[in-house]
Amino acid sequence: MQYCKHGMCVNKELDMQPVNGEWGPWGPYSVCSRSCGGGTRSTTRDCNKPEPKNGGNFCVGRRMKFRSCNTEPCPRGRKDFREEQCSQFDGKHFNINGLPPSVRWVPKYSGSEYTRKV
């Protein structure tokens, strides 16, 4: 039995069979997340060569992968990545009572929290 699909005659039984998904190619790697001190680059791929349909299985495996980059230590006297990230919020007090307009944000290296310097 055939029917019309997008202006073409298609075998209905073949068109309704499950199609398992297969991975497409890996994309290009992203820009490194840090300029020094150790960052990461990532790439992704899609389950679209072909896409699963009619109850077919989705692709199995990794959709993303990562690679280390810019692993050399940052030069002395230069802010590291965390200091740069925190300093972008200098002067912002986020309506926290008691913080002056000149608040300076710095990383707290003993944990993963950020702190402020007044």
C-alpha positions in Angstrom: 0.0 0.0 0.0 1.3 3.5 -0.9 0.3 7.0 0.1 1.4 10.5 -0.9 4.0 12.1 1.3 5.5 15.5 0.4 4.4 15.0 -3.2 5.9 11.5 -3.6 4.4 8.0 -3.5 5.8 6.2 -0.4 5.3 2.6 0.7 3.4 2.9 4.0 4.9 -0.2 5.6 8.5 0.9 4.9 7.7 4.4 6.1 6.3 3.2 9.4 9.3 0.9 10.3 11.3 2.0 13.4 14.5 3.8 12.6 17.3 3.8 15.2 19.2 7.0 15.6 22.9 7.3 14.8 25.4 10.0 15.9 26.3 12.8 13.5 29.8 14.2 13.4 31.5 15.9 16.3 31.3 19.7 16.0 34.3 22.1 16.4 35.7 22.6 19.9 34.7 25.7 21.7 37.0 28.5 22.8 39.0 27.7 25.9 37.2 28.7 29.1 40.3 30.3 30.6 43.3 32.2 29.2 45.7 30.5 31.6 45.7 28.3 34.7 43.8 25.5 33.2 40.6 25.6 31.2 38.4 23.4 29.1 37.1 23.2 25.6 34.1 21.2 24.6 32.4 19.8 21.5 29.0 18.2 20.9 27.3 15.9 18.4 23.7 15.3 17.6 21.7 12.1 17.2 20.6 13.0 13.7 22.3 10.8 11.1 19.4 9.6 11.1 17.2 10.9 13.8 15.3 8.1 15.6 11.7 7.8 14.4 8.7 5.5 14.6 9.8 4.2 18.0 13.4 3.6 17.0 16.2 3.9 19.7 17.9 7.1 20.6 21.7 7.1 20.2 23.8 5.6 23.0 27.0 7.2 24.1 28.5 10.6 24.8 26.9 13.8 23.4 29.7 16.0 24.7 33.4 15.6 25.2 35.9 17.9 26.8 39.6 18.7 26.4 42.0 20.5 28.7 43.5 23.8 27.4 45.8 26.7 28.5 47.1 24.6 31.4 50.2 26.7 31.9 50.2 28.8 35.2 49.1 32.4 35.0 51.9 34.9 35.0 52.8 36.4 38.4 51.1 39.6 39.2 48.2 38.9 36.9 44.7 38.1 38.2 43.8 34.5 37.9 40.5 33.4 36.4 38.5 33.5 39.7 39.8 37.0 40.6 38.8 38.2 37.1 35.4 36.6 37.4 34.7 38.1 40.9 36.0 41.6 40.0 33.3 41.9 37.3 30.9 42.4 40.3 32.9 45.1 42.1 30.7 48.0 43.1 27.5 45.9 42.9 26.0 45.3 46.3 22.9 43.4 45.2 20.7 45.2 47.8 22.5 43.4 50.6 22.2 45.6 53.7 25.4 47.1 55.0 27.5 46.7 51.8 29.0 50.0 50.7 28.9 51.1 47.0 32.6 50.5 46.8 32.4 46.8 47.6 35.1 44.7 46.0 34.5 41.0 45.4 37.3 38.4 45.7 37.4 34.6 45.5 37.6 32.5 48.6 40.2 29.9 47.9 39.6 27.6 50.9 36.3 26.5 49.3 34.2 27.1 46.3 32.4 30.2 47.7 33.0 33.8 46.8 33.3 36.5 49.3 33.5 40.3 49.5 36.2 42.7 50.7 35.0 46.0 52.1 
